[in-house]
């Protein structure tokens, strides 16, 4: 297949040939793996042994729309209203399988799209308790996109990502898309040893996401799993003296590097980047649990610390989280799966580990939650 002969979809203001699609890995901790553009024939009709995309209505576009800065809003978490016995979400006939003792559950036998408001309240609370939940055999991807977005709005104001591709007319949907035959990740691995990039989505926003939905559209036969880390358990593992030291500290979270990486490869910039200060330990409004709230993708510096001091402490926290395989969960994607997780108390990372050229295509809806809040340290 000659890349120069393929038709690609990319930014209308700056056409990008497939052979020119680049993955920019900026200096520092931020990792950027998302390609811009795709081969139109391969995605819409199939090509070279690859089937066409199953959900062509979800193929990404990168428009030139500009959005104003986000304004604060009042958020009431639906989980606060929930019956914690989960009579609707976990009704008779629903089966659950915990992936690990502290994080991750697989659920079958309930259809998310059919939940009543009370059931959605229970969903928010259950996800806060289990941190990440994979719901199998769902019809979510088959809903009209506007209905999927209305569903997400129940959990908070929908976030519009500043740089990602989105279905035409639906900027609130963040698409994770690597088209059939795409081998651009090879360029990333010329300068990086691992695709693991722990983060909490857009933590640089003043009010980052809470209950978050990611649903599969196309998945490789094997590979492309998602890792999750329990930030509550990561906090709990620390000594009391260390916990106490962390309380009262804030760190900056930056969206600048993500926007710069998008600009460098001709991507979208829908909104100018922001830098926010958040507590290093935040408290969940429903469970009352304390969790670490730092991540190497977006956290930059501890406020009031000198650079070397900040770097040393953040490196310890990042290593602690990354090495904590005993509070990680690995979600394996399968057709008709919806994964719901709480961005306030987890980190996650996609894995770019398959070399078959098969398509990986997912859609994310990210309702924003409250600004991170810290409650006083208690031993």
N, C-alpha and C positions, 0 to 999 in steps of 0.2 A: 504494500500500500504506500503510495507516494504522498507524504503529507502535504506537499505544495499543491497537489491536485484536488484536495478535499475542500468542501464548502464548510465554513464554520459559522457558528452563531456567537457573537460577542457584543461588545459595546457598539451601538450604532454610531457613536461619535468618534470611535477609534477602532476600525476593523483590525482584527488580530488573526493572522493565519495560524493554522494548527501547528506548523513548524516553528512559529514564533511564540507559542504559549509558554510562559515561563512561571516557575514557582519561585518566588522571592523569599529567601530566608534572611531577614534583616539581622544585623549584628545584635548581640545581646541575647536574652533568653527567649524572645518571641519567635515562634516557629509558624511559618505560613506555608500550607500545603495545598490550598484550594486553587484549582486551575480556573482560568477565565476562558470561556468558549468551549465548544464541542463540535463534533462532526455531524452536520445536519442529516446527511444521508444515513449514517449509522444509527442515530438516535430516533429518527422518524420512520425509517423504512427497514432498517437492519442492513448489515453489510459484513462481508468476510467471516461468515459463520456466526455472527452475533445477531440476536433478535432485536427488533425495535424496542424502544423503551415502553414498558407496560402502561405508564401513566404520562402520556405526552402532554397532557394539560399541566403537568408539573415540571416541564422542562424549563430551565432557568433563562431569565433575561436580565440584562444589566442596563437599566435605564439611566437617564441623565437627570431624573427628578431630584430636587433639593428639598430638604425638610428643615424646619426651624429647630432650635435647641429644645430638648425635652423640658417640660415644666413639671414641678412637683405635683403630686396628687395624693389624695387620701386613699389608703388601701386597707380593706378589711378582709382578713384571710378567711375563706369559706370553711376551713378546717375547724375554726372556733365554734361553728354551729353544729358540728358533726356528732352523731351518736357513735361513741367509740366501740360499740359492739358490732358495728358495721352490718346492720340487718339487711340492707339492700345490696351493698357492694359485695359482701361475702355471704350471700343467701345460700340456702340449701342447694346442693348440686355444684356449687363453685369449689374448685380445688386450688390449693396453694402449695407451693414448693419453695421453701427458703433456700436461696443460693448459698448463703453463709449465715452464721448466727446473728451478725450485727448489721448486715446490709444486703439487700437484694431479695426479691421474691418473684416467682413466676406465678401467674394467675390464669386459669382457664375456666370457662363456663359463665362469664358475665360479659355483656356487650356494652362497652363504654358509651357508645352513641345512644343507648336507650336509657341511660341513668336519669332519674328525676333530679331536681335540685338537691333533695336530701341525699341522694346517692352521690352526687358530685361533691357535696360537703364531706361525705365519708371518704371519697377518693382522695381529697386534699389531705385529710388527716392521716389516712393509711400510708400515703406516700411520704408524709413527714416522718412517720414512725419507722418505716422500712427503708427510707432514703431513695431507693430506686425500685420500680416494679415493672416487670415485663408482662403485658397482657397479650395473650396469644389468641389467634383466630378472630381478629377484629375486622370490622368493615369500615374503619375510619378513613382509609385512603380512597374508598369508593364514594364517600360523601361529596357533594358539590363543595368546592373549596370555600365558598362563603359560609356554608353550614359548619365546616370544621373550624373556621375562624370564630363564628358565633359561639361555638362550644368553648373555645379557649378564652373568650372574653368573660366567661363566668368567673374565671380565676384571677382576673386582673386586666389592666390596660395592656394591649398587645404591643410588643416591642417591634419596631422596624429597624432591622439591622443596617448599619451604615455602609457596609461594603459587599454583602453577599448577593448571589443571584436569587431571584424570586420569580414565581409564575407571573406571567403578564397580567397586570391589573391587581395583583395581590401582594403588595410589598411587605405585609405582615408575616408572610411565610418565608422563613430562611431555608434555603435549599442546600443540601450537601450532595454534590453531584460530581461524579467522575465517570465520564462517558465511556461507552464501549470502545475498546482499542486504545484508550488513553494510557500512555506510558510516561507522562510528564513527571511522575513521582521519581523517576530515575534521576532527574536533575537534582532533586532535593537531596537524595542520598549520595550525591557526589561531594556534598559539603557537610552532611549530618549523618550521625550513626544510628539514630532512632527517630521514629515518627511519633513517639509518645510525647504529648504536649498537655500536661495536666492544667486544667483551668475550670473556672466557673464562668458560665456564659456572660459576656459583656459586663464583668464585675466593675468596670470603670464607670458605669452609669450611676447616677445618684440613687436611683431605685432599681437595682438589678432584678432579674427574674426570680420567681419562686417556683411554683408548680409548673413544670415544663413538659411539653409533649413532643416526642420524636417518633415518626412512623415510617416504616420501610415501604419503598416503592419498587426498587430492584436491588438485589443483593448477590454478590458473588457466591459460587457454590460453597466455598470455604474462605474464611478470612474476613477482614473488615469488621471485627467485633469492636465493642466499646467497653473500656475499663471505667470503673467507678470507684472512688475512695470515700470512705465515711469520715467526714471532718469532725463529727462529734466524738467518735472513738479515738481519732487522732489526738484530740484535745484531752480526752480522759486518760490516755496513756502517759501523759506528762506528769512529772512530780508536782506536788502542791506548791513548792517554792517557785517552780518555773511557771506554772499557771498564773500565780499571783503576779509575777514579773510581767507577763504578757498583758494582763488587764490594765486598761488605761492607755495602752499604746494604739496608735492609728498608723495606717500605711496608705500611701498613694497608689491608686489604680489608674492606669493610663490606657486610653484608646488611640494614642498617637501612632504607635508602632503599627497597629493593624491598618489604620488609614494610610500610612506611608507605604506599607507593603502593597496595598491595593493600587495606590497611585503608580507605584513603580512598575507594575505589570499591566497598566491600562485598565484597571478595574473601576468599579463604581465608588463614589464618595457621596452618599446621600445627605450626610450631616457632618459638620465639622467635629473633630474629636474633642473629647473632654477628659479631664483628670479629676478624680474624686478622692476624698479621704474617707476611709472606712475603718472601724475598729478591727484589730487583729483577732479578737474574740467576739463573736456576735451570738445573740440569743434568739432562738426560734420563737415566734409569737404564739405558737400553738402548743408545742411540747415543752417549752421552757428549757430545752437543752442548749448547752453552750457548745459552740463549734469554732474551730479555726477558720478564719476567713482571709486566707492569702493563697495566691497561686502564681506560678512562675510565668505564665503567659502575660498577665496584666499587672500584677503588683510590682511596684518599682522601688519604693524606699519607705523606711519607717520614719514618720514625722518626728523631728527633733533629734534624730540620731545622725552622727557623722556617717559618711558613705561606707567606710570600712566596717563600722559597727553594725550598720543596717545590713550590709551584705552578709556578714557572718551569721547574724541571727536568722535572716531569711533563708540562707543556705541550709542551716540546721533544720528549719521547719520544712523546707521543700524535700530534703533528704528523708526526714522522718516520715512524711506523707508517702513519698515514692517507694520507700523500702517496706512500708506497712502492708505487705501482701496479706496479712492476717486480718486486715480490715478493708480489703478490696473485694469487689465483685466483678466478674467478666460476663457481660451479656452477649450471647450469641444470637445474631439476627436470623429470623426466618420469615417467610412470607406471612403477611397479615398480622405482623407484630406492632404493637404500640408500646413504647417505653415511656413511662412517666417518672420523673425524678424531681427532687427538690434541690434547686441550684443553691439554696442558702446553706445547706449542710453537706454538700458533696463536691468533689471535683470529678472530672471525667476526661477521657482522652479517646479519640478514635484511633484505630490501628490501621495503618496503610501497609499491610503485610502480604497482600496477594499480588501475584505477578502474571495472572492469566489475561489481563486486559478486560476482564468482565466488568460490567457496569455496577457501580454502587450509587444508589440514589435514595435519598431520604428527605423528609420535610419536617421542619421544626416550627412549633408555635410556642412562643415564650411570653406568657403573661408576666408583667412586672409586679413586684411586691413592694413591701415597705423599704425605706432606707435602712441599712443595717444598724442595729441597736445593740449596745452592750449593757448588760446588767452587772451589778457589783460582784466582785469575787467573793465566793464563800467556799471554805474548805469542806 
